[in-house]
């Protein structure tokens, strides 16, 4: 009895660590560049032929979908590439190095050459250094075929002209690509988009040192979040062509310019610039906002050096709120603007210490339980049972490339810190196929959950894909990175959702680079709990992209959701992108709605809605239709406050005005209004007042001489400074965070690059 009691005590005191991101691998199912293809990696032998042979094999998924590069200095006397000829070629593959500190591709080829050309999609390249030796033209280039759902992570680029390039003028676009924890040293351009359809490039937690430009779009668009820039010679981030952009929580020191949007276009691009710290720019202005915008500039801190000034405003529309400057007269005001709660502070009041960026995830050498490729759900359940005996060690259950038949729910017990890891989330990688009853459930995480899921695909077209329940505890965290979730194909009653967050009041949910489609239901739905009015948690979507949905977002029962920097693709049959008819808070910025439009259905509607709804720096673009997107407020408006702030409407037909895009039909009228919004148009007749407005632009080119341009919309609604602060409060409070060690937290669930196709009431649900 004494021995049993001692064993029980020892089990209770085993420390349970939180879900800090880790690297796991290599696994037996991965191919090895040295072992299997004869690479040397000594810095002298030419390893390009061996690497090319490995890539050629990888393309077809015959033996593996992952290529592992062990430590080595791999000399490349010529460039290497993958080639896509069929739909599944280069789909769902991984090119993974041991560690960027120990794996280097070193260029020894002709000047101006491209080291690595990737024609792949639904794939990942990670943990490799690219040394251009001052000779390489491009380190890593995506294309020429269209790609989406890629990840470039923990890559280091040094001494190349262009580090990471998405597309080329004569290639297809490279969209929805996460750039995570990369570094760029002494590059003319660190990250560049070179195609109109190279959109949704999400650059997170990356470092740019002594580059000409850090992030730049020749065409396409990017979103820059939580990066560090040091001593950029031209600009940290710069924009030549147009879409929607967000620049959030970055740090800059000693660069000539932080943000350069001085291209002089007469069309605008809604741009959200929030929470950045800019220290001692060396040029005349830290931010140049010459494009038509509109701009939302919030909570930035700018410490000025010498005679430099903080911001040159645009000649168009902008809203400034809560920014701090180390000198008076830091902003050259122009155009139509609103300034709220701006401050001048002492230089020492602005913290000049750079943030600590996350390093490449470490390999902790966890115990691994291998599941035979292509077996069934019972084999996975048996492996999870083995992992139960290793609780506290973050054991790995590995699912190699293959199709797994799942006829009953796979259960992960509460508190088990297991890592369920596949080889790839693509349909040709690790695929869990539901073969059980309709409306069943493929994977259940009993709560509180401390599991980590990575790199696999749940295909459950007639069932629910993933449910995590009992997830709501003080300090609880659910981190969903590059989750790709798709809802039921056809509308159902009650309404379905691709992602549903239900009843949480204490645990945070952060979706980073969320992707997928709502299809016949809502894409993201947040349901409040009984104490939602006093809830202290947040549910956020920071960067992402989606296709069709019967309403992209919904908040009900007091649910609260913040959405930033998302692209919504054309929806063929769902004309209303947002319909709010319950109670809650929904705040959206830097988001594009590309939607079919109609004379009878608004793009955005609030019908008897109770709560706060904000749409800021959003682009509303009709696709294959001519009607202008519009807001329509209906029903009882007594408890609703709705604001379109610094947003842009694309217009094809004459007759557009504030009164045609903003219809407040609610009784009594809803609070809020239309503020600092404008239009883009290629039809001068559609915006005669706009063309008149643009005739006087000071030192900038006169867009009235162009074939196309922007125009302003009159404000609607009596909007006070207090109302602006109220509507911006959810966006200002929403915070980005990373999984870290958290021993005292009950729910600590992390999901990385998991795809879910479901047909049940919710494809993925996070439940109280």
N, C-alpha and C positions, 0 to 999 in steps of 0.2 A: 504494500500500500504506500509506503514511504517513497519507493522508487517511482511509482505512478504519479504521485503528487509532485515530485521533483521534476519529472518530465513535463508535466502540465505547466509548471511555473516557467520552465525554460521556453516553452512554446509561447507563453504570454509575453515574455520580455524580448522576443525577436523584433528588432526595429523594422518597421515597414516604411520603406522609402517611397517618395512620390514619383510621379511619372516624368522625370527628366528625360528629354529625348536622348536616345542612344542609337548607335550603329550596331546592328547585329548581322553577322555573316563573317566570312563567306560560308556558304552552305554546299553540301555535296552536289546539289543540282546545278551549281554555277560552273561555267567554264572558266579556266584559268589561263591568262595570256602567256605566262611562262611555261607552265606544265603542259598545256594542250596545243600550243601554237609555236613554241620555240623562241619566244622573245627572250632577249638577254637582259636588258635593263641595266647595262653597265656604263651608259653614257658614250660608248665608243661604237658599238655595233649599230647598224641601221635597223631599227625595229619596226619601221613602217610596213614592210611586207608581212610580218607576223601579225601586226595589228589589223591590216587590211583583210588578211585571211580570216581572222577571228570575226570581224564585222560581217564579212560575206556569209559566214555560217550562221551568225546570230540572226540575220535578216529573216530566215525561213522558219525559226523556232523548231528545228528538227531535233536538236539535242538539249537545248536550253534556251531561255529567254534572257539570261543575265551573263554578262562578261565581267569577270573580276580581274583587276589589275593589281598584282601584289606589289610591294615596295620595289622601286627601281627608278632609274633615270633613263627614260626611253627616248633615244635619239630618233628624230624623224627627218630623213633626207628628202622626203616628199610628203604631200598631204594624203590624208586618208578620208574615206567617206562611206556612208551607207547609201544605198539606192533603193527606192521604193518603186516597184513595178505593179504589184497587186495590192488589193485593199488591205490585206493583213500583213504585208511586208513591213518590217520595222515597227509593228504595232505592239505596244506593251513590252518593250525591251528595257533592260537596264545595263548601263555601262558604269561600273562602280569601282573606284579605287580604294585601296586600303586606308589611306589618309592623305589629304592634300599636302601634308608636310613630308611625306615619304614617297609620293608617286608624282613624277614630273614627266610631261611630254615636252621635249626640248627641240626647238626648230633648228634644223641645219639644212634647209632647202633654199630655193631661190628667193631673192628679195621680193616682198610683196605677196608671197604665197599665202594660201589658206591652210592652216594646220589640220583642222577637223571640220568636215561638212556633214551635218546630220540631217538626213531626210527621214524623220521618224515621228510618230505621234503616239499619244497615250504612254509616253516613255519617260525615262529618267537618266540623266548623266550626273555623276556626283563624285566628290572627293578626289579630284585630280587637279594638278597645277599645270598651267600652260606657260612655258617660257619661250617668248618669241625672239629672244636674243637681239632685239632691235632691228630684226630683219622681216619678221612675219607681218603680213598685211592684216590677217584676221586670225584670231585664236579659234573661235568656235562659231560657225555659221549654220543657221537653220534654213532648210529649203532644199530643192526648189518646189516640191509638192506641198500642198496645204497641210498644216499640222495644227493640232490642238491638244490640250491636256498634257503638257510636258512639264517637267521639272528640271531646272539646272541649279544644283545646290552644292555648296562647299567647294566651289571651283576658285582657283587663283589664276589671275592673268597678269603677266608682267612683261613690259617691254614689247608689246605688240601695238600696231597702229589702232586696231579696233578689237576690243576684247570679245564681246558677245554681240552677234548681229542676227537680227530676225528678218529674213527675207532679202530680196533684191528687187530692183525695178522690174525685171523680166521674169519673176517667179511668183508663185502663189503666196498667200499670207501665212503668217505664223502666229496664231492667236491662242490666248489663254495659256500662258506660260509663266510659271512661278520661278522667280530668281531669288534664291534663299542663301544668305550667309556667304556670298561670294566676295572676292576682293579684286581690285583693279589697281595696278601700280604702273605709272608712267605709260599710260595709253593715250593716244590722241582722243579716242572716244571709248568710254568703258562699255556702255550698253547702247545699242542703236537699233531703231526700227526703220526698215527700208521697204515698205510696201503699204498700200492703202489698207490692206486687210491684216496687217501685223498689229493687232490690237490686244488690249488686255494683257500687257506685259507687267506683271506685278513684282516689283523689285523691293525685297524686304531684307533688312538687317545686313546690308552689304557695305563695304568700305571702298572709297575711291580716293587715291592718294596721288598727287602730282600728275593728274590727267589734264588734257585739254578741256574736254567736256566729260562729265560723269555719265549722265543719262540724256539721250537726245533722240528726238523723232524727226526723221526726214519725211516720213509718212507714218500713218498709224497712230498709236497712242500708248502711254505708259501710266503707271501709278507708282509713286515713290514713297515708301513707308519705312521709317525708323532706320535710315541709313546715316552713315558718317562720310562727310566730304572734307578733304583737306587740300588746300592750295590748288584748286582748279584754275587753270590759266585763262579759260574763257568763261565757263559757267559750270556750276554743279549740275543743274538740270536746265535743259533748253528745249524749245518747241518751235518748229518751223511750220508744220501743217496741223490740221484741226481735228478735234474730236472732243472728248471730255477727259479731264486730268484731275488727279489729286496729289498733293504734296503734303505729307502728314508726318509730324514727329521726327523730322530729320535734324541733323546737327551739321553745321558748316563752320569752318574756321580758315581764315587766310585766303579765301578764294576771291577771284576778281568779282564774280557775281554769283549770287545764289540761284535765282530764277531769271531766265532770259526768255521772254516772250515778245521780242521786239521785231517779229517778222513782218508786221505791218499789214496783216490780212484784214480785209474789210468784212469778212465773215468772222463770227466769234466762236469761242470754245469755252464752255463753262468750266471753271477751274477753281478747285477748293484748296486753299493754302492755310493749313492749320497746325498749330503746336510746334512750329519749327524754332530752333535756336540758331541765329546767324551771328557769328562773331567776326568782327574786323574784316569785312570785305575790302578789297584794295581798289575796286573800280568806283565810278561815280555813283552808282546805285546798287543796292543789294538785290532789289527786285525791280524788273522792268515789265510793266503790264500794258504794253502797247496794243496788243490784240484787243478785239471788241469784248472779250469776256463772255458773259459777266463773271465777276470774281467774288468769292467769299474768302476774306482774309481775317483769320480769327486766332487769337492767343499766340501769336508769334512774338518772339523776343529778339530784338535786333540791337546789337552793340556796334556802334559806329566808330570808325577810326579815321583820323585826318579830316579831310574836307568831304568825305563821302556822305551820301544821304541814304535813307532807308529804302523808300519806295517811290517810283514814279507811277502815278495812276494812269489808267487808260482814259481814252476819250469817250468811253461808253459807260457801262454800269458796274457798280461794285459796292459791297457792304464790308465795312471794317468794324471789328468788334474785339475789345479786350487785348489789343496788341500793346507791347511795351517797347519804347525806344530810349536809347541812352542820350538823346539830344532833342532839343526842341526843333520844330520845323523839319522833321525828318521825312515828311511825306510831301511830295509835290502833287497837289490835288488838281485833278482835271476831271472832265466828264460829269456824270451823274453819280453821286455817291452818298452813302450814309455812314457816319462814324458814331460808334457807341462805346462808351467806357474805355477810351484810349488813354494811355498814360505815358508820361515821360519819367524815367527813373534814373538813378545814378548808375554809371557804368558797372560799378562793383555789385549792383543788385542783380545783374544778369549773370548767372552761373556760366563760366566759360569752360568747365570741365567736360570732356567728351563722354558720352555714355559708353558703357562696356557692352560691346556687341557679343552675341552668343558665338562660341567657337564651334568648329565641326563637332558633331556629337561623338562622344568617346565610345570605344568598344570595351564594354565591361566584362567580356568573357562569360556571359550567362550560360547556364546549362541549357542544352538544346534537345528537344524531343522531336525526332523526325517522323512525319507521317508519309506512308507510301503514296506516291503520286497517283492521282486519279482514283482513289478508293471511294469511301463513302462517309456519311456523317457519323456512323458509329466509330470508325477509326479515329476521327477527329475528337469525338467525345472521350474515347479511351485515352488519347494523348492528354487531354485536359485533366482527366482523372490522375494521370501520372504527374502532371504539373502541380496538382493540389498538394502532393507530398513535398514539393519544393517551395511552398509558399514562403514569401519573404525574400526570395532570391531573384525575383523577376524572371522566371524561366521562360524559354522560348518554345512555342509549338510551331514548327515550320511546315508549311504546306507547299511542296514544290509545284512547278508548272504542271497543270493538268486540270481535268474536269472532275469534280467531286459531286456525287449524287447525295442530296440531302433530303430524306423523306420524313424526318421528324426534327423538332427544334433542337439545335445545339445549345447547351446551357453552359454558361460560365458562372461559377458560384460567386456570391457576394464576397468582396474583399480580396479575391484572388488576384495577385499582381502578375498574371500571365501576360505574355506578349504573343499574340496570334499573328503570324507573319507569313505572307505568301511571297512569290517571286515577282508578281506584277499584277496591277489592277486591270490590265487590258483583257479583252475577251479571249485573247490567245495566251494569257498568263495563267494565274491561279483563279479558277472559276468555281464557285459553289452554286450548283444548280438545284433549285428547289423542285422536288418531285412529289412532295406531300400534298395534302388536301388544300383546296382553294381556301383562301383567307387564313391559312396557317402562318407560322412565324419561323423564319430560317435561323436567326441567331438571337438569343436572349441573354442579356447581361443583367444578372440579378444584382440589385443594389444593396448597399453602396458599392459601386464598381471602382476597381483600381486597375482595370485591364488596359492594354494597349493593342490596337488593331492596326495592321499595316499591309498595304500592297496586295489586295485581293479584291475579287469581284463577286458580289452576291446577286444572282439572277433569279428573281422570284416574281415573274410577271403576273401571277394570280394570287399573290400572298404578300405578307409583310416581310420586309427584309431584315430589319434590325430594331430591337427594342431594348432600351436601357431604362430600368425603373428604379424607384427608391433613390433618386439622385439628388434630392434637395436637402442639403445640410449646410450649416454655417461654414463658409470658406470653401464649399464644394466647387469643383472646376470640371468643365467638359470642353475639351479642345478638339476642334474638328478642322484639320488641315487638308485642303484639297479634297474634301468629301465631294463625290459626284453622285447626286441622288436624283432619281427620276420617278415621277409619280405614275399613277394608273393611266393607261392609254385613253380611256373614255371617261366622261363625267359620270359620277356616281352620287347617290344620296345615301347617307349624308356625305358632304363634300370631303374629298380626300386631300392629302398633302404629301409632297415629296419629303419635306422635313417638318416635323411637328415638335414644338417644345411646349409641354403641358404642365401647368401648375407650379413651376419653379418660382420660389421667392427668395432663396438664399444662395443657391449655386449659380455661378456664372457659366454662360455658354458663349464661346467665341468660335465663329466660323471664319477661317482664313482661306481666301481663294476658293470659295464655295462655287460648285458648278452643278449642272444638270438641267432638268426641266420639270415643271409641274404637270405638263401634259393635260390630262382631263381634270386636274384639281389645282389647288394652290401650290406654289413652290415652297414658301416658308410661312408657317402659321405658328403664332405664339398665343397660347391660352393662359390667362392669368389664374392665380390661385385665390383662396378666400381672403388673404391679407395683401392682395396685389397693390393696393393703394399705399401700403407702407413697406413694400418690398425693397430690399437694398441691393439686389443682384442686377446683372445686366445680361441681355441677350443681344449679340452683335454679329453682323456680317460685314467683314472688312475685306474688300476686293472680291470679285467673283464674276461669273457670267452664266446666263441661262437662256434656254430656248422658250418654247411656248408654255403657257399656263393659263388656267381659268382664273386669272388674278395672281400676280406675282407674290404679294404679301397680304397677310391678314393678321389683325390683332383682335382678340375677343376676350371678354371677361376681365378686362383690365390688363391684358398682356402688353408688354413693352418691348419694342424692337428698334434697334439702330442699324441702318444699312448705309454703307459708304463704298463708293467706287465699284459699281457693278454695271455690267452691260446686259441689257435685255434684248434678245434677238426678236425679229418679227414673229408674230403669232398669227397663223393663218385664219383661225376662226374665233379667237378670243379678242374682241375689239376693246374691251375694258381691261387695262393693265392693272388698275388698282380699284377695288370696291370695298369701302369701309362702311359697315352698317351695324357695328356693335360698339364696344367700349374698349379704349386703350390708348397707347401712345406709339406713333410710328414716325420716325425721323429718318430721312433719306437725303444724302448729298452725293455729288459727283457721279451721278448715275445716268446712263443713257437708256431711254425707252424708244426702241425702233419698232413701231407698231402699225398694223393696218388700222385705218381710221374710218369713221362713218359719220354721216350727217345726223344719225339717230342715236348713237351711243358715244358717250364721252370716254376719253382715255383714262381719266382719273375721276372717280365719283366718291362722294361721301353722302350717304343716305340715312338720316337719323343717327349719325355717328355721335358718340359722346367721348370727348377726349382731345388730344393734341396730335395734329398731323402736320408735318413740315416736309416740303420738297424744295431743296436748296441746290443750286448749281447743277441742275439736271438738264439734260438735252432731250426734248420731246420731238421725235422725228417720224413723220408718216412714211411708210414704206409701201410702194406699189399702190398708193392711194393719194388723193389730192386734198382731202379735208384736213384742216389744222387740228392737232391734238388740243384738247380743252379740258378744263376742270368743270365739274357740275356738282353743286352742293344742294341737297334736297332734304325734305322731311323736317323734323324738329332740329333746328340749329341752336337751341338755347344752351346746350352743353358742349358745343363743338368750337374749336379754334383751328382753322386751316390756313396755312400760309404757303404761297409759292414765292420763294425768295431767290433772287439772282439766278433765275432759270431762263432757259431759252427755248423758243418755239420755232420749228422750221416751217416755213410758209411757202406754198405754191400758188395760191389763188389770191386775187385782190379781195379787199374787204375785211381783212383781219385787224382786230383792234383789241384793246383790253376787255371790252364788253363781249367779244365773241370767244375769247379763250378763258374768261373767268365769269362763270354764271353762278351767282349766289342766289339760288331759288329757295333756300331754306326759310322756314317760318318759325320763329323769328330768324333773321339772317345769322349765319354762323359768323363768329368773330374771325379776325385775321385779315387776309387779303393778298393782293398781288403787289410785290415790291421789287423794284430794280430789275425787272425782267425785260428781255428784248427778243427780237426775232432774227433769224437768218432767212434770206431769200435770194433766188436767182431772178426774180421778177421785179423790176423797178416799180411797176404798177401796183404791186402788192404792198409796198411800203413807201408811199410818196413822202410822208412826214419823216420817215427814217432817212431817206436820201437827203432831204433838206437838212436834217439834224447833223449829218455826217460831212457837210460841206466845209466846216471849219475845224481843222484838226491840228492847228499849230504846225509843228515841225514834221509831222508825219505825212505820208502820201495821202492824197485825197481819194477816198474810196468811192465818192460819187462819180468818179470817172471810170470806175470798174463796171464790168458787166453784172456784178453781183455784190451783195453787201448785207449789212445789218440795219436794223431800225429799232427804236425804243418803243416799249409799251407803256402807256400811262399807268400810274399806280392806282390800285383800287383798295378801298378799306382804310379806315383810320388806324394806322399802325404806329404805336408809340415805341419809344426806346425800350420800355419795360416789356412790351409784347415781343420785340425782337429777342431780347434776352431770354424770355420764357421759351420761345420756340427753339432757340439755339442751345438751351441748357442740356438736353439729352445728348446732342452731338458733342458738346464740349466735355461732358462728363464721361463719355464712353472711352474706355482705355484698352489699349492693346497689351497683351501679356503673353508670357511664354510658360510652358510647363517647366516646373522646377521641383526640386526635392521638397516635399511637404509632408513630413511624418504624421502630423496631427490632423490631416484632412481626410474625411471619410470617402467622399466621391472625388476621384482623380482619374478621369477617363480621357484617354487620348486616342485619336483616330487620324492616321496619315494615309492619304492616297488610297482610299477605299471607295469602290464604285458600288452603288446599290440601284437595281431596277426592281421596283415593286409594283404590285397591283392591288394592294389592300388599302385599308383606311389611312395608313401612313407608311411610306416606304422606310423611313427612319424616324423613330420617335424617342425623345428624351423626356421621361415622365417623372413626376414628383414621387 
